[in-house]
Amino acid sequence: MEVELRFTDKEITPWGGMALMKRMLDRMGFDTALGGCGLPMPDPIAATRRCS
């Protein structure tokens, strides 16, 4: 993947940066790689108990 970096005088919002990051992660196949690395899945019931 090739990324071009350059400077600009335009205002950039944090949301614009997040959109760029999301596009980059999608192109890399990050979700597939993360799903195959054996990390434990979160327990939604335990998360609910922590919030109450």
N, C-alpha and C positions, 0 to 999 in steps of 0.2 A: 504494500500500500504506500502510495506516495502522497505526502502532505506538503502543501506550499504554505510557507509562513511569510507574512509581510506586515508592515506597519500601516496604520490608517489613522486619520484624524476623525473618523466617524465614531459615534458613541456605540458601544457594544454592551448589551444588557447581559446579566448573568444567565437569563433564559436562552439567549442566542448561543452562548457558550455551551450550555447543557445540550442544546439540539445538535451542535457539532460533535460533542462527545458521544451522544447516543448514536449518531450516524457512523462514527468511527468504530464504536463497539459492535454495531450490527455488521459492518463490513468485515471485521475481524472474526466474527462468529463467536464472540465472547460468551454468549449465553450457552451455546453448545459445549464449549470448552469447560465452562464452570460446572455445567450439569454432569460432565463425565469425570470430574476430579474426586468424587467420593466424599464431598462435604455432607454432614448430616442435615436433614431437612428440619426446619423449625416446627415446633409443636404449637399449633394455634390455640389449643386449650390452655397450655401453660402460659402463653402470652396473655390470654384473657384474664387469667388469675392474677398475673403480675400487675395488670392495669386497674384492678378493682380494689 
